[in-house]
Amino acid sequence: MSARVSMGRIMDLQTKSAEDRLRVLKEEHRDLDAAVGALEAAGSTDMLQIKRLKKRKLQLKDEIRQLGSIVLPDIIA
């Protein structure tokens, strides 16, 4: 019985950790979006910097999608 409780607690902690990581990634994605928008609005000619920021945003989006499926898995009804 205690093994079940322990396994349940471990899964809860893993889910909590994934939720925390997901929150951080979403915040970073929003910050990058704001930075790209500000650079573009300011007429920045540093296209390499903008491209790098957009690439990082895409990486974050992929990781957010992966973690999202762990935190909120699709339930087939």
PQR file with spaces between the fields and no chain letter, atoms N, CA, C, O and H, PARSE charges and radii, in Angstrom:
ATOM       1  N    MET     1       0.824   -1.190    0.000 -0.4000 1.5000
ATOM       2  CA   MET     1       0.000    0.000    0.000 -0.0000 2.0000
ATOM       3  C    MET     1       0.870    1.257    0.000  0.5500 1.7000
ATOM       4  O    MET     1       0.584    2.209   -0.725 -0.5500 1.4000
ATOM       5  N    SER     2       1.935    1.262    0.814 -0.4000 1.5000
ATOM       6  CA   SER     2       2.795    2.441    0.867 -0.0000 2.0000
ATOM       7  C    SER     2       3.528    2.663   -0.448  0.5500 1.7000
ATOM       8  O    SER     2       3.865    3.800   -0.779 -0.5500 1.4000
ATOM       9  H    SER     2       2.167    0.488    1.403  0.4000 1.0000
ATOM      10  N    ALA     3       3.778    1.600   -1.201 -0.4000 1.5000
ATOM      11  CA   ALA     3       4.414    1.750   -2.515 -0.0000 2.0000
ATOM      12  C    ALA     3       3.512    2.518   -3.453  0.5500 1.7000
ATOM      13  O    ALA     3       3.990    3.326   -4.250 -0.5500 1.4000
ATOM      14  H    ALA     3       3.503    0.677   -0.932  0.4000 1.0000
ATOM      15  N    ARG     4       2.218    2.279   -3.373 -0.4000 1.5000
ATOM      16  CA   ARG     4       1.258    3.022   -4.205 -0.0000 2.0000
ATOM      17  C    ARG     4       1.243    4.494   -3.839  0.5500 1.7000
ATOM      18  O    ARG     4       1.251    5.368   -4.706 -0.5500 1.4000
ATOM      19  H    ARG     4       1.830    1.622   -2.726  0.4000 1.0000
ATOM      20  N    VAL     5       1.222    4.749   -2.556 -0.4000 1.5000
ATOM      21  CA   VAL     5       1.222    6.133   -2.086 -0.0000 2.0000
ATOM      22  C    VAL     5       2.491    6.830   -2.540  0.5500 1.7000
ATOM      23  O    VAL     5       2.437    7.960   -3.026 -0.5500 1.4000
ATOM      24  H    VAL     5       1.215    4.039   -1.852  0.4000 1.0000
ATOM      25  N    SER     6       3.617    6.179   -2.390 -0.4000 1.5000
ATOM      26  CA   SER     6       4.886    6.767   -2.792 -0.0000 2.0000
ATOM      27  C    SER     6       4.920    7.031   -4.290  0.5500 1.7000
ATOM      28  O    SER     6       5.382    8.087   -4.722 -0.5500 1.4000
ATOM      29  H    SER     6       3.660    5.262   -1.995  0.4000 1.0000
ATOM      30  N    MET     7       4.434    6.077   -5.090 -0.4000 1.5000
ATOM      31  CA   MET     7       4.419    6.248   -6.532 -0.0000 2.0000
ATOM      32  C    MET     7       3.490    7.399   -6.916  0.5500 1.7000
ATOM      33  O    MET     7       3.793    8.175   -7.822 -0.5500 1.4000
ATOM      34  H    MET     7       4.059    5.219   -4.739  0.4000 1.0000
ATOM      35  N    GLY     8       2.374    7.500   -6.230 -0.4000 1.5000
ATOM      36  CA   GLY     8       1.445    8.612   -6.485 -0.0000 2.0000
ATOM      37  C    GLY     8       2.076    9.948   -6.164  0.5500 1.7000
ATOM      38  O    GLY     8       1.899   10.916   -6.903 -0.5500 1.4000
ATOM      39  H    GLY     8       2.128    6.869   -5.494  0.4000 1.0000
ATOM      40  N    ARG     9       2.800   10.008   -5.086 -0.4000 1.5000
ATOM      41  CA   ARG     9       3.478   11.261   -4.701 -0.0000 2.0000
ATOM      42  C    ARG     9       4.558   11.621   -5.691  0.5500 1.7000
ATOM      43  O    ARG     9       4.742   12.791   -6.026 -0.5500 1.4000
ATOM      44  H    ARG     9       2.944    9.221   -4.486  0.4000 1.0000
ATOM      45  N    ILE    10       5.274   10.613   -6.163 -0.4000 1.5000
ATOM      46  CA   ILE    10       6.320   10.865   -7.154 -0.0000 2.0000
ATOM      47  C    ILE    10       5.705   11.424   -8.425  0.5500 1.7000
ATOM      48  O    ILE    10       6.226   12.377   -9.004 -0.5500 1.4000
ATOM      49  H    ILE    10       5.125    9.662   -5.891  0.4000 1.0000
ATOM      50  N    MET    11       4.602   10.834   -8.859 -0.4000 1.5000
ATOM      51  CA   MET    11       3.939   11.309  -10.073 -0.0000 2.0000
ATOM      52  C    MET    11       3.413   12.731   -9.890  0.5500 1.7000
ATOM      53  O    MET    11       3.480   13.545  -10.811 -0.5500 1.4000
ATOM      54  H    MET    11       4.179   10.060   -8.389  0.4000 1.0000
ATOM      55  N    ASP    12       2.882   13.030   -8.686 -0.4000 1.5000
ATOM      56  CA   ASP    12       2.416   14.384   -8.396 -0.0000 2.0000
ATOM      57  C    ASP    12       3.562   15.380   -8.464  0.5500 1.7000
ATOM      58  O    ASP    12       3.409   16.472   -9.010 -0.5500 1.4000
ATOM      59  H    ASP    12       2.827   12.369   -7.939  0.4000 1.0000
ATOM      60  N    LEU    13       4.712   15.005   -7.909 -0.4000 1.5000
ATOM      61  CA   LEU    13       5.877   15.883   -7.938 -0.0000 2.0000
ATOM      62  C    LEU    13       6.386   16.086   -9.365  0.5500 1.7000
ATOM      63  O    LEU    13       6.795   17.187   -9.733 -0.5500 1.4000
ATOM      64  H    LEU    13       4.837   14.117   -7.466  0.4000 1.0000
ATOM      65  N    GLN    14       6.357   15.023  -10.162 -0.4000 1.5000
ATOM      66  CA   GLN    14       6.781   15.146  -11.554 -0.0000 2.0000
ATOM      67  C    GLN    14       5.840   16.057  -12.324  0.5500 1.7000
ATOM      68  O    GLN    14       6.287   16.884  -13.119 -0.5500 1.4000
ATOM      69  H    GLN    14       6.025   14.129   -9.863  0.4000 1.0000
ATOM      70  N    THR    15       4.549   15.915  -12.095 -0.4000 1.5000
ATOM      71  CA   THR    15       3.564   16.768  -12.763 -0.0000 2.0000
ATOM      72  C    THR    15       3.757   18.212  -12.324  0.5500 1.7000
ATOM      73  O    THR    15       3.702   19.122  -13.151 -0.5500 1.4000
ATOM      74  H    THR    15       4.186   15.243  -11.448  0.4000 1.0000
ATOM      75  N    LYS    16       3.981   18.430  -11.044 -0.4000 1.5000
ATOM      76  CA   LYS    16       4.212   19.787  -10.531 -0.0000 2.0000
ATOM      77  C    LYS    16       5.459   20.388  -11.164  0.5500 1.7000
ATOM      78  O    LYS    16       5.463   21.552  -11.562 -0.5500 1.4000
ATOM      79  H    LYS    16       4.026   17.690  -10.372  0.4000 1.0000
ATOM      80  N    SER    17       6.511   19.591  -11.253 -0.4000 1.5000
ATOM      81  CA   SER    17       7.748   20.054  -11.864 -0.0000 2.0000
ATOM      82  C    SER    17       7.529   20.406  -13.333  0.5500 1.7000
ATOM      83  O    SER    17       8.033   21.423  -13.810 -0.5500 1.4000
ATOM      84  H    SER    17       6.508   18.645  -10.930  0.4000 1.0000
ATOM      85  N    ALA    18       6.777   19.570  -14.052 -0.4000 1.5000
ATOM      86  CA   ALA    18       6.482   19.831  -15.459 -0.0000 2.0000
ATOM      87  C    ALA    18       5.642   21.098  -15.597  0.5500 1.7000
ATOM      88  O    ALA    18       5.861   21.892  -16.511 -0.5500 1.4000
ATOM      89  H    ALA    18       6.367   18.744  -13.664  0.4000 1.0000
ATOM      90  N    GLU    19       4.687   21.289  -14.699 -0.4000 1.5000
ATOM      91  CA   GLU    19       3.856   22.498  -14.732 -0.0000 2.0000
ATOM      92  C    GLU    19       4.702   23.750  -14.495  0.5500 1.7000
ATOM      93  O    GLU    19       4.526   24.764  -15.170 -0.5500 1.4000
ATOM      94  H    GLU    19       4.509   20.644  -13.956  0.4000 1.0000
ATOM      95  N    ASP    20       5.614   23.668  -13.538 -0.4000 1.5000
ATOM      96  CA   ASP    20       6.498   24.806  -13.254 -0.0000 2.0000
ATOM      97  C    ASP    20       7.377   25.117  -14.468  0.5500 1.7000
ATOM      98  O    ASP    20       7.530   26.277  -14.852 -0.5500 1.4000
ATOM      99  H    ASP    20       5.757   22.844  -12.990  0.4000 1.0000
ATOM     100  N    ARG    21       7.943   24.088  -15.058 -0.4000 1.5000
ATOM     101  CA   ARG    21       8.793   24.263  -16.245 -0.0000 2.0000
ATOM     102  C    ARG    21       7.978   24.851  -17.401  0.5500 1.7000
ATOM     103  O    ARG    21       8.466   25.713  -18.132 -0.5500 1.4000
ATOM     104  H    ARG    21       7.818   23.146  -14.747  0.4000 1.0000
ATOM     105  N    LEU    22       6.755   24.388  -17.562 -0.4000 1.5000
ATOM     106  CA   LEU    22       5.879   24.884  -18.614 -0.0000 2.0000
ATOM     107  C    LEU    22       5.593   26.372  -18.421  0.5500 1.7000
ATOM     108  O    LEU    22       5.593   27.142  -19.380 -0.5500 1.4000
ATOM     109  H    LEU    22       6.359   23.687  -16.968  0.4000 1.0000
ATOM     110  N    ARG    23       5.353   26.759  -17.193 -0.4000 1.5000
ATOM     111  CA   ARG    23       5.088   28.170  -16.879 -0.0000 2.0000
ATOM     112  C    ARG    23       6.308   29.038  -17.227  0.5500 1.7000
ATOM     113  O    ARG    23       6.158   30.120  -17.794 -0.5500 1.4000
ATOM     114  H    ARG    23       5.353   26.133  -16.413  0.4000 1.0000
ATOM     115  N    VAL    24       7.501   28.567  -16.889 -0.4000 1.5000
ATOM     116  CA   VAL    24       8.737   29.304  -17.184 -0.0000 2.0000
ATOM     117  C    VAL    24       8.942   29.425  -18.697  0.5500 1.7000
ATOM     118  O    VAL    24       9.300   30.491  -19.198 -0.5500 1.4000
ATOM     119  H    VAL    24       7.623   27.687  -16.428  0.4000 1.0000
ATOM     120  N    LEU    25       8.712   28.329  -19.415 -0.4000 1.5000
ATOM     121  CA   LEU    25       8.889   28.351  -20.870 -0.0000 2.0000
ATOM     122  C    LEU    25       7.913   29.307  -21.541  0.5500 1.7000
ATOM     123  O    LEU    25       8.283   30.032  -22.464 -0.5500 1.4000
ATOM     124  H    LEU    25       8.421   27.463  -19.009  0.4000 1.0000
ATOM     125  N    LYS    26       6.675   29.309  -21.080 -0.4000 1.5000
ATOM     126  CA   LYS    26       5.673   30.221  -21.652 -0.0000 2.0000
ATOM     127  C    LYS    26       6.057   31.681  -21.403  0.5500 1.7000
ATOM     128  O    LYS    26       5.887   32.536  -22.271 -0.5500 1.4000
ATOM     129  H    LYS    26       6.374   28.720  -20.330  0.4000 1.0000
ATOM     130  N    GLU    27       6.572   31.947  -20.215 -0.4000 1.5000
ATOM     131  CA   GLU    27       7.000   33.306  -19.894 -0.0000 2.0000
ATOM     132  C    GLU    27       8.172   33.730  -20.786  0.5500 1.7000
ATOM     133  O    GLU    27       8.198   34.851  -21.295 -0.5500 1.4000
ATOM     134  H    GLU    27       6.710   31.252  -19.510  0.4000 1.0000
ATOM     135  N    GLU    28       9.134   32.831  -20.967 -0.4000 1.5000
ATOM     136  CA   GLU    28      10.279   33.133  -21.825 -0.0000 2.0000
ATOM     137  C    GLU    28       9.815   33.363  -23.265  0.5500 1.7000
ATOM     138  O    GLU    28      10.327   34.251  -23.947 -0.5500 1.4000
ATOM     139  H    GLU    28       9.113   31.921  -20.553  0.4000 1.0000
ATOM     140  N    HIS    29       8.857   32.573  -23.726 -0.4000 1.5000
ATOM     141  CA   HIS    29       8.329   32.718  -25.080 -0.0000 2.0000
ATOM     142  C    HIS    29       7.670   34.094  -25.240  0.5500 1.7000
ATOM     143  O    HIS    29       7.873   34.767  -26.250 -0.5500 1.4000
ATOM     144  H    HIS    29       8.442   31.851  -23.172  0.4000 1.0000
ATOM     145  N    ARG    30       6.883   34.508  -24.245 -0.4000 1.5000
ATOM     146  CA   ARG    30       6.244   35.837  -24.291 -0.0000 2.0000
ATOM     147  C    ARG    30       7.291   36.948  -24.306  0.5500 1.7000
ATOM     148  O    ARG    30       7.157   37.927  -25.040 -0.5500 1.4000
ATOM     149  H    ARG    30       6.718   33.962  -23.424  0.4000 1.0000
ATOM     150  N    ASP    31       8.334   36.789  -23.491 -0.4000 1.5000
ATOM     151  CA   ASP    31       9.396   37.797  -23.445 -0.0000 2.0000
ATOM     152  C    ASP    31      10.107   37.907  -24.794  0.5500 1.7000
ATOM     153  O    ASP    31      10.406   39.007  -25.258 -0.5500 1.4000
ATOM     154  H    ASP    31       8.444   35.993  -22.895  0.4000 1.0000
ATOM     155  N    LEU    32      10.374   36.762  -25.416 -0.4000 1.5000
ATOM     156  CA   LEU    32      11.022   36.784  -26.727 -0.0000 2.0000
ATOM     157  C    LEU    32      10.114   37.413  -27.775  0.5500 1.7000
ATOM     158  O    LEU    32      10.581   38.152  -28.641 -0.5500 1.4000
ATOM     159  H    LEU    32      10.131   35.868  -25.039  0.4000 1.0000
ATOM     160  N    ASP    33       8.832   37.124  -27.699 -0.4000 1.5000
ATOM     161  CA   ASP    33       7.878   37.704  -28.630 -0.0000 2.0000
ATOM     162  C    ASP    33       7.883   39.224  -28.502  0.5500 1.7000
ATOM     163  O    ASP    33       7.866   39.939  -29.504 -0.5500 1.4000
ATOM     164  H    ASP    33       8.453   36.524  -26.995  0.4000 1.0000
ATOM     165  N    ALA    34       7.906   39.705  -27.272 -0.4000 1.5000
ATOM     166  CA   ALA    34       7.953   41.149  -27.033 -0.0000 2.0000
ATOM     167  C    ALA    34       9.259   41.749  -27.552  0.5500 1.7000
ATOM     168  O    ALA    34       9.258   42.835  -28.131 -0.5500 1.4000
ATOM     169  H    ALA    34       7.919   39.124  -26.458  0.4000 1.0000
ATOM     170  N    ALA    35      10.365   41.046  -27.348 -0.4000 1.5000
ATOM     171  CA   ALA    35      11.665   41.542  -27.816 -0.0000 2.0000
ATOM     172  C    ALA    35      11.709   41.620  -29.334  0.5500 1.7000
ATOM     173  O    ALA    35      12.191   42.604  -29.895 -0.5500 1.4000
ATOM     174  H    ALA    35      10.366   40.163  -26.878  0.4000 1.0000
ATOM     175  N    VAL    36      11.208   40.586  -29.997 -0.4000 1.5000
ATOM     176  CA   VAL    36      11.183   40.592  -31.463 -0.0000 2.0000
ATOM     177  C    VAL    36      10.296   41.726  -31.955  0.5500 1.7000
ATOM     178  O    VAL    36      10.660   42.449  -32.883 -0.5500 1.4000
ATOM     179  H    VAL    36      10.817   39.787  -29.541  0.4000 1.0000
ATOM     180  N    GLY    37       9.137   41.880  -31.338 -0.4000 1.5000
ATOM     181  CA   GLY    37       8.229   42.964  -31.721 -0.0000 2.0000
ATOM     182  C    GLY    37       8.858   44.329  -31.543  0.5500 1.7000
ATOM     183  O    GLY    37       8.707   45.204  -32.395 -0.5500 1.4000
ATOM     184  H    GLY    37       8.841   41.294  -30.584  0.4000 1.0000
ATOM     185  N    ALA    38       9.561   44.514  -30.440 -0.4000 1.5000
ATOM     186  CA   ALA    38      10.209   45.805  -30.176 -0.0000 2.0000
ATOM     187  C    ALA    38      11.312   46.085  -31.191  0.5500 1.7000
ATOM     188  O    ALA    38      11.444   47.208  -31.677 -0.5500 1.4000
ATOM     189  H    ALA    38       9.684   43.803  -29.748  0.4000 1.0000
ATOM     190  N    LEU    39      12.101   45.064  -31.510 -0.4000 1.5000
ATOM     191  CA   LEU    39      13.168   45.246  -32.497 -0.0000 2.0000
ATOM     192  C    LEU    39      12.597   45.579  -33.877  0.5500 1.7000
ATOM     193  O    LEU    39      13.104   46.456  -34.577 -0.5500 1.4000
ATOM     194  H    LEU    39      11.994   44.151  -31.116  0.4000 1.0000
ATOM     195  N    GLU    40      11.546   44.871  -34.248 -0.4000 1.5000
ATOM     196  CA   GLU    40      10.936   45.124  -35.550 -0.0000 2.0000
ATOM     197  C    GLU    40      10.273   46.491  -35.591  0.5500 1.7000
ATOM     198  O    GLU    40      10.358   47.188  -36.603 -0.5500 1.4000
ATOM     199  H    GLU    40      11.135   44.159  -33.679  0.4000 1.0000
ATOM     200  N    ALA    41       9.616   46.884  -34.512 -0.4000 1.5000
ATOM     201  CA   ALA    41       8.954   48.187  -34.451 -0.0000 2.0000
ATOM     202  C    ALA    41       9.967   49.329  -34.482  0.5500 1.7000
ATOM     203  O    ALA    41       9.692   50.404  -35.015 -0.5500 1.4000
ATOM     204  H    ALA    41       9.547   46.318  -33.690  0.4000 1.0000
ATOM     205  N    ALA    42      11.135   49.081  -33.907 -0.4000 1.5000
ATOM     206  CA   ALA    42      12.178   50.101  -33.878 -0.0000 2.0000
ATOM     207  C    ALA    42      12.925   50.178  -35.211  0.5500 1.7000
ATOM     208  O    ALA    42      13.781   51.040  -35.409 -0.5500 1.4000
ATOM     209  H    ALA    42      11.358   48.207  -33.474  0.4000 1.0000
ATOM     210  N    GLY    43      12.585   49.262  -36.118 -0.4000 1.5000
ATOM     211  CA   GLY    43      13.250   49.263  -37.420 -0.0000 2.0000
ATOM     212  C    GLY    43      14.660   48.725  -37.366  0.5500 1.7000
ATOM     213  O    GLY    43      15.531   49.163  -38.118 -0.5500 1.4000
ATOM     214  H    GLY    43      11.889   48.561  -35.957  0.4000 1.0000
ATOM     215  N    SER    44      14.884   47.780  -36.481 -0.4000 1.5000
ATOM     216  CA   SER    44      16.213   47.202  -36.346 -0.0000 2.0000
ATOM     217  C    SER    44      16.649   46.552  -37.654  0.5500 1.7000
ATOM     218  O    SER    44      15.866   45.891  -38.336 -0.5500 1.4000
ATOM     219  H    SER    44      14.177   47.425  -35.870  0.4000 1.0000
ATOM     220  N    THR    45      17.902   46.757  -37.979 -0.4000 1.5000
ATOM     221  CA   THR    45      18.456   46.140  -39.185 -0.0000 2.0000
ATOM     222  C    THR    45      19.294   44.912  -38.843  0.5500 1.7000
ATOM     223  O    THR    45      19.906   44.307  -39.723 -0.5500 1.4000
ATOM     224  H    THR    45      18.538   47.294  -37.425  0.4000 1.0000
ATOM     225  N    ASP    46      19.318   44.551  -37.570 -0.4000 1.5000
ATOM     226  CA   ASP    46      20.073   43.373  -37.140 -0.0000 2.0000
ATOM     227  C    ASP    46      19.213   42.134  -37.351  0.5500 1.7000
ATOM     228  O    ASP    46      18.657   41.579  -36.403 -0.5500 1.4000
ATOM     229  H    ASP    46      18.821   45.043  -36.856  0.4000 1.0000
ATOM     230  N    MET    47      19.112   41.714  -38.589 -0.4000 1.5000
ATOM     231  CA   MET    47      18.255   40.589  -38.946 -0.0000 2.0000
ATOM     232  C    MET    47      18.763   39.278  -38.345  0.5500 1.7000
ATOM     233  O    MET    47      17.974   38.371  -38.082 -0.5500 1.4000
ATOM     234  H    MET    47      19.563   42.165  -39.360  0.4000 1.0000
ATOM     235  N    LEU    48      20.058   39.175  -38.131 -0.4000 1.5000
ATOM     236  CA   LEU    48      20.607   37.968  -37.525 -0.0000 2.0000
ATOM     237  C    LEU    48      20.097   37.802  -36.099  0.5500 1.7000
ATOM     238  O    LEU    48      19.719   36.703  -35.693 -0.5500 1.4000
ATOM     239  H    LEU    48      20.699   39.912  -38.345  0.4000 1.0000
ATOM     240  N    GLN    49      20.086   38.890  -35.345 -0.4000 1.5000
ATOM     241  CA   GLN    49      19.590   38.839  -33.974 -0.0000 2.0000
ATOM     242  C    GLN    49      18.103   38.470  -33.966  0.5500 1.7000
ATOM     243  O    GLN    49      17.673   37.630  -33.175 -0.5500 1.4000
ATOM     244  H    GLN    49      20.392   39.783  -35.675  0.4000 1.0000
ATOM     245  N    ILE    50      17.334   39.089  -34.834 -0.4000 1.5000
ATOM     246  CA   ILE    50      15.899   38.797  -34.902 -0.0000 2.0000
ATOM     247  C    ILE    50      15.679   37.336  -35.286  0.5500 1.7000
ATOM     248  O    ILE    50      14.819   36.665  -34.717 -0.5500 1.4000
ATOM     249  H    ILE    50      17.684   39.771  -35.477  0.4000 1.0000
ATOM     250  N    LYS    51      16.455   36.848  -36.246 -0.4000 1.5000
ATOM     251  CA   LYS    51      16.330   35.460  -36.676 -0.0000 2.0000
ATOM     252  C    LYS    51      16.656   34.503  -35.528  0.5500 1.7000
ATOM     253  O    LYS    51      15.971   33.495  -35.354 -0.5500 1.4000
ATOM     254  H    LYS    51      17.155   37.394  -36.708  0.4000 1.0000
ATOM     255  N    ARG    52      17.679   34.803  -34.755 -0.4000 1.5000
ATOM     256  CA   ARG    52      18.050   33.952  -33.614 -0.0000 2.0000
ATOM     257  C    ARG    52      16.939   33.934  -32.560  0.5500 1.7000
ATOM     258  O    ARG    52      16.615   32.888  -32.000 -0.5500 1.4000
ATOM     259  H    ARG    52      18.236   35.621  -34.897  0.4000 1.0000
ATOM     260  N    LEU    53      16.366   35.108  -32.304 -0.4000 1.5000
ATOM     261  CA   LEU    53      15.280   35.176  -31.325 -0.0000 2.0000
ATOM     262  C    LEU    53      14.067   34.371  -31.795  0.5500 1.7000
ATOM     263  O    LEU    53      13.435   33.669  -31.006 -0.5500 1.4000
ATOM     264  H    LEU    53      16.629   35.959  -32.759  0.4000 1.0000
ATOM     265  N    LYS    54      13.752   34.480  -33.072 -0.4000 1.5000
ATOM     266  CA   LYS    54      12.621   33.725  -33.617 -0.0000 2.0000
ATOM     267  C    LYS    54      12.888   32.222  -33.582  0.5500 1.7000
ATOM     268  O    LYS    54      11.978   31.435  -33.323 -0.5500 1.4000
ATOM     269  H    LYS    54      14.265   35.051  -33.713  0.4000 1.0000
ATOM     270  N    LYS    55      14.120   31.829  -33.839 -0.4000 1.5000
ATOM     271  CA   LYS    55      14.476   30.414  -33.776 -0.0000 2.0000
ATOM     272  C    LYS    55      14.320   29.894  -32.351  0.5500 1.7000
ATOM     273  O    LYS    55      13.805   28.796  -32.137 -0.5500 1.4000
ATOM     274  H    LYS    55      14.859   32.469  -34.049  0.4000 1.0000
ATOM     275  N    ARG    56      14.758   30.673  -31.394 -0.4000 1.5000
ATOM     276  CA   ARG    56      14.613   30.278  -29.987 -0.0000 2.0000
ATOM     277  C    ARG    56      13.135   30.179  -29.617  0.5500 1.7000
ATOM     278  O    ARG    56      12.737   29.280  -28.876 -0.5500 1.4000
ATOM     279  H    ARG    56      15.176   31.565  -31.568  0.4000 1.0000
ATOM     280  N    LYS    57      12.317   31.108  -30.137 -0.4000 1.5000
ATOM     281  CA   LYS    57      10.878   31.042  -29.887 -0.0000 2.0000
ATOM     282  C    LYS    57      10.293   29.731  -30.401  0.5500 1.7000
ATOM     283  O    LYS    57       9.465   29.114  -29.730 -0.5500 1.4000
ATOM     284  H    LYS    57      12.641   31.838  -30.739  0.4000 1.0000
ATOM     285  N    LEU    58      10.717   29.306  -31.579 -0.4000 1.5000
ATOM     286  CA   LEU    58      10.226   28.051  -32.142 -0.0000 2.0000
ATOM     287  C    LEU    58      10.656   26.852  -31.300  0.5500 1.7000
ATOM     288  O    LEU    58       9.884   25.913  -31.108 -0.5500 1.4000
ATOM     289  H    LEU    58      11.389   29.807  -32.124  0.4000 1.0000
ATOM     290  N    GLN    59      11.886   26.889  -30.799 -0.4000 1.5000
ATOM     291  CA   GLN    59      12.360   25.819  -29.928 -0.0000 2.0000
ATOM     292  C    GLN    59      11.510   25.759  -28.654  0.5500 1.7000
ATOM     293  O    GLN    59      11.127   24.682  -28.198 -0.5500 1.4000
ATOM     294  H    GLN    59      12.513   27.652  -30.955  0.4000 1.0000
ATOM     295  N    LEU    60      11.230   26.921  -28.099 -0.4000 1.5000
ATOM     296  CA   LEU    60      10.406   26.977  -26.897 -0.0000 2.0000
ATOM     297  C    LEU    60       9.000   26.466  -27.177  0.5500 1.7000
ATOM     298  O    LEU    60       8.420   25.737  -26.372 -0.5500 1.4000
ATOM     299  H    LEU    60      11.541   27.796  -28.470  0.4000 1.0000
ATOM     300  N    LYS    61       8.459   26.857  -28.328 -0.4000 1.5000
ATOM     301  CA   LYS    61       7.115   26.421  -28.692 -0.0000 2.0000
ATOM     302  C    LYS    61       7.042   24.900  -28.767  0.5500 1.7000
ATOM     303  O    LYS    61       6.071   24.304  -28.298 -0.5500 1.4000
ATOM     304  H    LYS    61       8.930   27.449  -28.982  0.4000 1.0000
ATOM     305  N    ASP    62       8.055   24.267  -29.351 -0.4000 1.5000
ATOM     306  CA   ASP    62       8.097   22.808  -29.425 -0.0000 2.0000
ATOM     307  C    ASP    62       8.155   22.189  -28.031  0.5500 1.7000
ATOM     308  O    ASP    62       7.444   21.228  -27.737 -0.5500 1.4000
ATOM     309  H    ASP    62       8.843   24.751  -29.731  0.4000 1.0000
ATOM     310  N    GLU    63       9.004   22.747  -27.185 -0.4000 1.5000
ATOM     311  CA   GLU    63       9.135   22.209  -25.830 -0.0000 2.0000
ATOM     312  C    GLU    63       7.850   22.425  -25.034  0.5500 1.7000
ATOM     313  O    GLU    63       7.450   21.563  -24.251 -0.5500 1.4000
ATOM     314  H    GLU    63       9.582   23.527  -27.424  0.4000 1.0000
ATOM     315  N    ILE    64       7.206   23.572  -25.234 -0.4000 1.5000
ATOM     316  CA   ILE    64       5.927   23.858  -24.572 -0.0000 2.0000
ATOM     317  C    ILE    64       4.879   22.835  -25.009  0.5500 1.7000
ATOM     318  O    ILE    64       4.115   22.333  -24.183 -0.5500 1.4000
ATOM     319  H    ILE    64       7.531   24.272  -25.871  0.4000 1.0000
ATOM     320  N    ARG    65       4.843   22.532  -26.287 -0.4000 1.5000
ATOM     321  CA   ARG    65       3.887   21.565  -26.814 -0.0000 2.0000
ATOM     322  C    ARG    65       4.139   20.183  -26.198  0.5500 1.7000
ATOM     323  O    ARG    65       3.196   19.495  -25.808 -0.5500 1.4000
ATOM     324  H    ARG    65       5.464   22.939  -26.958  0.4000 1.0000
ATOM     325  N    GLN    66       5.398   19.785  -26.111 -0.4000 1.5000
ATOM     326  CA   GLN    66       5.733   18.478  -25.544 -0.0000 2.0000
ATOM     327  C    GLN    66       5.349   18.398  -24.066  0.5500 1.7000
ATOM     328  O    GLN    66       4.729   17.428  -23.631 -0.5500 1.4000
ATOM     329  H    GLN    66       6.164   20.344  -26.428  0.4000 1.0000
ATOM     330  N    LEU    67       5.717   19.411  -23.310 -0.4000 1.5000
ATOM     331  CA   LEU    67       5.383   19.416  -21.890 -0.0000 2.0000
ATOM     332  C    LEU    67       3.877   19.510  -21.683  0.5500 1.7000
ATOM     333  O    LEU    67       3.333   18.905  -20.760 -0.5500 1.4000
ATOM     334  H    LEU    67       6.221   20.199  -23.663  0.4000 1.0000
ATOM     335  N    GLY    68       3.212   20.266  -22.538 -0.4000 1.5000
ATOM     336  CA   GLY    68       1.763   20.401  -22.435 -0.0000 2.0000
ATOM     337  C    GLY    68       1.069   19.065  -22.580  0.5500 1.7000
ATOM     338  O    GLY    68       0.072   18.804  -21.906 -0.5500 1.4000
ATOM     339  H    GLY    68       3.654   20.758  -23.288  0.4000 1.0000
ATOM     340  N    SER    69       1.584   18.216  -23.452 -0.4000 1.5000
ATOM     341  CA   SER    69       0.970   16.900  -23.635 -0.0000 2.0000
ATOM     342  C    SER    69       1.231   15.989  -22.437  0.5500 1.7000
ATOM     343  O    SER    69       0.487   15.036  -22.205 -0.5500 1.4000
ATOM     344  H    SER    69       2.394   18.428  -24.000  0.4000 1.0000
ATOM     345  N    ILE    70       2.273   16.279  -21.688 -0.4000 1.5000
ATOM     346  CA   ILE    70       2.548   15.507  -20.469 -0.0000 2.0000
ATOM     347  C    ILE    70       1.637   15.989  -19.337  0.5500 1.7000
ATOM     348  O    ILE    70       1.057   15.187  -18.605 -0.5500 1.4000
ATOM     349  H    ILE    70       2.878   17.053  -21.877  0.4000 1.0000
ATOM     350  N    VAL    71       1.525   17.299  -19.211 -0.4000 1.5000
ATOM     351  CA   VAL    71       0.735   17.878  -18.122 -0.0000 2.0000
ATOM     352  C    VAL    71      -0.752   17.648  -18.366  0.5500 1.7000
ATOM     353  O    VAL    71      -1.482   17.283  -17.444 -0.5500 1.4000
ATOM     354  H    VAL    71       1.996   17.950  -19.806  0.4000 1.0000
ATOM     355  N    LEU    72      -1.203   17.858  -19.595 -0.4000 1.5000
ATOM     356  CA   LEU    72      -2.611   17.679  -19.949 -0.0000 2.0000
ATOM     357  C    LEU    72      -2.713   16.721  -21.138  0.5500 1.7000
ATOM     358  O    LEU    72      -2.911   17.166  -22.268 -0.5500 1.4000
ATOM     359  H    LEU    72      -0.610   18.154  -20.343  0.4000 1.0000
ATOM     360  N    PRO    73      -2.582   15.434  -20.902 -0.5600 1.5000
ATOM     361  CA   PRO    73      -2.621   14.498  -22.016  0.2800 2.0000
ATOM     362  C    PRO    73      -4.006   14.460  -22.667  0.5500 1.7000
ATOM     363  O    PRO    73      -5.022   14.664  -22.003 -0.5500 1.4000
ATOM     364  N    ASP    74      -4.028   14.198  -23.967 -0.4000 1.5000
ATOM     365  CA   ASP    74      -5.281   14.050  -24.682 -0.0000 2.0000
ATOM     366  C    ASP    74      -5.981   12.798  -24.161  0.5500 1.7000
ATOM     367  O    ASP    74      -5.368   11.742  -23.998 -0.5500 1.4000
ATOM     368  H    ASP    74      -3.203   14.033  -24.506  0.4000 1.0000
ATOM     369  N    ILE    75      -7.257   12.942  -23.909 -0.4000 1.5000
ATOM     370  CA   ILE    75      -8.039   11.805  -23.451 -0.0000 2.0000
ATOM     371  C    ILE    75      -8.991   11.428  -24.580  0.5500 1.7000
ATOM     372  O    ILE    75      -9.830   12.223  -25.003 -0.5500 1.4000
ATOM     373  H    ILE    75      -7.754   13.799  -24.042  0.4000 1.0000
ATOM     374  N    ILE    76      -8.843   10.216  -25.047 -0.4000 1.5000
ATOM     375  CA   ILE    76      -9.715    9.738  -26.115 -0.0000 2.0000
ATOM     376  C    ILE    76     -10.967    9.167  -25.460  0.5500 1.7000
ATOM     377  O    ILE    76     -10.908    8.218  -24.679 -0.5500 1.4000
ATOM     378  H    ILE    76      -8.162    9.570  -24.704  0.4000 1.0000
ATOM     379  N    ALA    77     -12.098    9.773  -25.801 -0.4000 1.5000
ATOM     380  CA   ALA    77     -13.358    9.326  -25.179 -0.0000 2.0000
ATOM     381  C    ALA    77     -14.114    8.390  -26.095  0.5500 1.7000
ATOM     382  O    ALA    77     -15.193    7.915  -25.740 -0.5500 1.4000
ATOM     383  H    ALA    77     -12.146   10.544  -26.435  0.4000 1.0000
